[in-house]
Amino acid sequence: MEQQKYLFLKGFIVTEKIIAEYFEMWVKRDFAQLQRIFSSNITYRECTGAMYIGMIELKAWIKASLQKQTVVNCKNKLASR
């Protein structure tokens, strides 16, 4: 059985697999499963510091980002604690 790696994000436990799925959405440009990963009342903070509150704002940001950029590779590596 494969051992899961976990990341703690502000009180939430997230598996490395879920993070990889989210990153893969950017590569494939397919966010159909976004609501399976994030709740409708999400507060999402981008690495630039911008914040998006709620699924509607998050989807609008993703849509705008897809018009400006193409992600060709998104490898993630969780730091060990």
Z-matrix of the N, CA and C atoms (Angstrom, degrees):
N
C 1 1.439
C 2 1.527 1 109.63
N 3 1.332 2 115.32 1 134.11
C 4 1.459 3 120.79 2 -178.18
C 5 1.520 4 110.78 3 -72.18
N 6 1.324 5 116.02 4 133.10
C 7 1.454 6 120.34 5 178.91
C 8 1.527 7 109.35 6 -81.17
N 9 1.322 8 117.31 7 129.52
C 10 1.462 9 122.27 8 179.60
C 11 1.524 10 110.28 9 -80.27
N 12 1.324 11 116.03 10 142.53
C 13 1.454 12 121.64 11 171.46
C 14 1.518 13 106.54 12 -102.70
N 15 1.315 14 116.78 13 140.06
C 16 1.456 15 120.97 14 -175.66
C 17 1.526 16 110.10 15 -121.58
N 18 1.306 17 115.06 16 150.18
C 19 1.452 18 122.89 17 175.05
C 20 1.520 19 106.58 18 -126.88
N 21 1.310 20 117.60 19 135.45
C 22 1.460 21 121.57 20 179.44
C 23 1.520 22 108.68 21 -99.55
N 24 1.325 23 116.42 22 119.26
C 25 1.451 24 122.14 23 180.00
C 26 1.524 25 109.25 24 -120.41
N 27 1.310 26 116.71 25 103.21
C 28 1.472 27 122.19 26 177.43
C 29 1.522 28 112.51 27 43.53
N 30 1.310 29 116.85 28 53.61
C 31 1.453 30 121.08 29 175.41
C 32 1.511 31 115.14 30 90.51
N 33 1.331 32 118.16 31 -4.22
C 34 1.455 33 121.29 32 179.14
C 35 1.518 34 109.84 33 -107.55
N 36 1.312 35 116.07 34 145.47
C 37 1.458 36 121.10 35 175.12
C 38 1.523 37 107.18 36 -103.37
N 39 1.327 38 116.35 37 122.53
C 40 1.454 39 122.06 38 -177.15
C 41 1.526 40 108.28 39 -122.68
N 42 1.326 41 116.95 40 132.22
C 43 1.456 42 118.54 41 178.17
C 44 1.521 43 109.98 42 -80.08
N 45 1.315 44 115.19 43 153.57
C 46 1.459 45 121.22 44 177.25
C 47 1.533 46 109.89 45 -59.26
N 48 1.324 47 116.89 46 -32.74
C 49 1.463 48 121.42 47 179.78
C 50 1.530 49 110.87 48 -62.07
N 51 1.321 50 117.80 49 -42.54
C 52 1.465 51 121.01 50 179.52
C 53 1.521 52 110.75 51 -65.12
N 54 1.316 53 117.35 52 -41.36
C 55 1.464 54 120.93 53 178.06
C 56 1.525 55 109.77 54 -63.10
N 57 1.332 56 116.99 55 -43.01
C 58 1.465 57 121.08 56 178.52
C 59 1.532 58 110.45 57 -62.42
N 60 1.330 59 117.94 58 -39.00
C 61 1.471 60 121.34 59 178.21
C 62 1.525 61 110.36 60 -62.60
N 63 1.327 62 116.93 61 -42.52
C 64 1.464 63 120.50 62 179.03
C 65 1.522 64 110.68 63 -63.30
N 66 1.319 65 117.43 64 -45.70
C 67 1.465 66 120.46 65 178.82
C 68 1.527 67 110.87 66 -62.43
N 69 1.318 68 117.26 67 -37.99
C 70 1.464 69 121.58 68 179.63
C 71 1.532 70 110.78 69 -65.36
N 72 1.334 71 117.33 70 -30.26
C 73 1.462 72 120.08 71 175.79
C 74 1.525 73 110.77 72 -58.56
N 75 1.337 74 116.23 73 -37.95
C 76 1.467 75 120.26 74 179.05
C 77 1.522 76 110.96 75 -67.03
N 78 1.308 77 116.98 76 -40.62
C 79 1.466 78 120.63 77 -179.86
C 80 1.529 79 110.16 78 -66.75
N 81 1.323 80 116.76 79 -45.71
C 82 1.470 81 121.38 80 -178.19
C 83 1.523 82 113.25 81 -80.64
N 84 1.353 83 115.94 82 -13.75
C 85 1.465 84 121.66 83 -178.26
C 86 1.530 85 110.41 84 60.46
N 87 1.301 86 116.00 85 36.36
C 88 1.466 87 122.86 86 -178.37
C 89 1.525 88 108.14 87 -130.87
N 90 1.316 89 115.42 88 109.82
C 91 1.461 90 121.30 89 -176.30
C 92 1.530 91 112.08 90 -111.01
N 93 1.331 92 116.14 91 26.41
C 94 1.468 93 121.03 92 -177.97
C 95 1.529 94 112.34 93 -59.70
N 96 1.322 95 117.91 94 -29.58
C 97 1.461 96 121.81 95 -177.76
C 98 1.534 97 113.12 96 -97.66
N 99 1.317 98 117.44 97 12.95
C 100 1.465 99 121.37 98 -176.03
C 101 1.528 100 111.94 99 -57.33
N 102 1.321 101 117.59 100 -41.94
C 103 1.469 102 120.44 101 -177.19
C 104 1.524 103 112.56 102 -72.69
N 105 1.320 104 117.63 103 -13.61
C 106 1.461 105 120.66 104 173.68
C 107 1.529 106 110.02 105 -75.61
N 108 1.323 107 116.14 106 -28.99
C 109 1.466 108 121.35 107 -176.83
C 110 1.538 109 111.69 108 -91.68
N 111 1.324 110 116.58 109 -41.74
C 112 1.467 111 121.29 110 -176.66
C 113 1.518 112 110.52 111 -112.90
N 114 1.331 113 116.51 112 146.31
C 115 1.467 114 120.62 113 176.58
C 116 1.530 115 109.37 114 -78.65
N 117 1.312 116 115.79 115 163.07
C 118 1.469 117 120.92 116 -177.90
C 119 1.529 118 112.32 117 -67.00
N 120 1.319 119 117.76 118 -22.37
C 121 1.467 120 120.61 119 179.68
C 122 1.536 121 112.24 120 -104.01
N 123 1.305 122 116.08 121 33.20
C 124 1.465 123 122.23 122 -178.86
C 125 1.531 124 111.85 123 -61.92
N 126 1.321 125 115.55 124 146.43
C 127 1.460 126 122.29 125 164.56
C 128 1.517 127 105.17 126 -116.24
N 129 1.321 128 116.47 127 113.38
C 130 1.467 129 123.21 128 -173.79
C 131 1.515 130 108.79 129 -110.82
N 132 1.317 131 116.85 130 123.13
C 133 1.465 132 121.18 131 177.80
C 134 1.522 133 108.60 132 -109.08
N 135 1.307 134 114.81 133 119.66
C 136 1.459 135 121.75 134 179.13
C 137 1.527 136 109.05 135 -76.47
N 138 1.329 137 116.55 136 160.76
C 139 1.471 138 120.34 137 -179.08
C 140 1.525 139 112.21 138 -62.24
N 141 1.319 140 118.13 139 -20.40
C 142 1.467 141 121.71 140 177.70
C 143 1.522 142 112.32 141 -81.20
N 144 1.345 143 116.36 142 -9.60
C 145 1.448 144 121.14 143 -179.18
C 146 1.520 145 113.51 144 103.29
N 147 1.332 146 117.11 145 -14.96
C 148 1.466 147 120.57 146 177.86
C 149 1.523 148 109.59 147 -62.98
N 150 1.342 149 115.51 148 143.59
C 151 1.466 150 120.18 149 -179.92
C 152 1.520 151 110.09 150 -121.37
N 153 1.323 152 114.58 151 143.10
C 154 1.456 153 122.25 152 177.46
C 155 1.523 154 106.73 153 -125.92
N 156 1.322 155 116.49 154 125.54
C 157 1.456 156 121.08 155 -175.29
C 158 1.528 157 108.82 156 -111.91
N 159 1.327 158 114.61 157 119.18
C 160 1.453 159 120.98 158 -179.74
C 161 1.523 160 112.39 159 91.87
N 162 1.307 161 115.36 160 156.32
C 163 1.460 162 121.86 161 -176.98
C 164 1.525 163 112.06 162 -64.30
N 165 1.324 164 117.80 163 -34.45
C 166 1.465 165 120.59 164 -179.41
C 167 1.521 166 110.66 165 -63.40
N 168 1.336 167 117.38 166 -46.75
C 169 1.471 168 120.61 167 178.16
C 170 1.523 169 111.02 168 -64.99
N 171 1.329 170 116.99 169 -41.25
C 172 1.466 171 120.16 170 -179.74
C 173 1.526 172 110.62 171 -62.12
N 174 1.331 173 116.90 172 -45.83
C 175 1.468 174 119.88 173 179.52
C 176 1.531 175 111.74 174 -64.64
N 177 1.318 176 117.29 175 -36.80
C 178 1.472 177 120.54 176 177.39
C 179 1.524 178 110.45 177 -64.16
N 180 1.331 179 117.29 178 -42.29
C 181 1.462 180 121.04 179 177.63
C 182 1.530 181 110.72 180 -63.71
N 183 1.323 182 117.03 181 -43.45
C 184 1.468 183 120.33 182 178.73
C 185 1.518 184 110.23 183 -61.37
N 186 1.334 185 117.16 184 -45.98
C 187 1.468 186 121.31 185 179.85
C 188 1.529 187 111.05 186 -58.84
N 189 1.337 188 116.58 187 -45.28
C 190 1.468 189 120.73 188 178.76
C 191 1.524 190 110.92 189 -65.07
N 192 1.327 191 117.10 190 -39.63
C 193 1.466 192 121.20 191 -179.68
C 194 1.520 193 111.33 192 -65.69
N 195 1.318 194 117.11 193 -37.78
C 196 1.463 195 120.59 194 179.87
C 197 1.528 196 111.98 195 -66.56
N 198 1.336 197 117.31 196 -23.95
C 199 1.463 198 121.24 197 176.49
C 200 1.526 199 111.56 198 -73.85
N 201 1.352 200 116.49 199 -25.75
C 202 1.465 201 121.82 200 -174.13
C 203 1.512 202 114.05 201 -102.71
N 204 1.327 203 118.20 202 -22.59
C 205 1.461 204 119.64 203 -171.63
C 206 1.510 205 111.66 204 -142.53
N 207 1.338 206 113.94 205 158.68
C 208 1.454 207 121.82 206 173.55
C 209 1.517 208 107.62 207 -129.24
N 210 1.318 209 116.55 208 124.20
C 211 1.464 210 121.43 209 177.27
C 212 1.524 211 106.88 210 -93.31
N 213 1.330 212 116.42 211 120.50
C 214 1.463 213 120.04 212 -178.81
C 215 1.519 214 112.61 213 -101.36
N 216 1.329 215 116.17 214 -20.00
C 217 1.460 216 120.43 215 179.76
C 218 1.514 217 107.45 216 -155.91
N 219 1.282 218 115.90 217 133.07
C 220 1.467 219 119.66 218 -179.20
C 221 1.522 220 108.24 219 -142.01
N 222 1.299 221 117.15 220 79.76
C 223 1.454 222 121.72 221 178.99
C 224 1.522 223 108.44 222 -84.37
N 225 1.318 224 115.25 223 135.69
C 226 1.455 225 117.92 224 177.04
C 227 1.533 226 109.41 225 -116.26
N 228 1.292 227 114.18 226 146.48
C 229 1.458 228 119.63 227 176.66
C 230 1.515 229 106.58 228 -142.67
N 231 1.313 230 115.14 229 117.50
C 232 1.454 231 119.61 230 -179.58
C 233 1.521 232 109.93 231 -81.55
N 234 1.303 233 114.95 232 137.21
C 235 1.455 234 119.70 233 176.47
C 236 1.520 235 109.49 234 -75.99
N 237 1.300 236 115.35 235 139.83
C 238 1.467 237 119.96 236 177.46
C 239 1.509 238 109.28 237 -78.48
N 240 1.317 239 115.29 238 145.67
C 241 1.472 240 119.80 239 176.90
C 242 1.495 241 109.37 240 -98.92
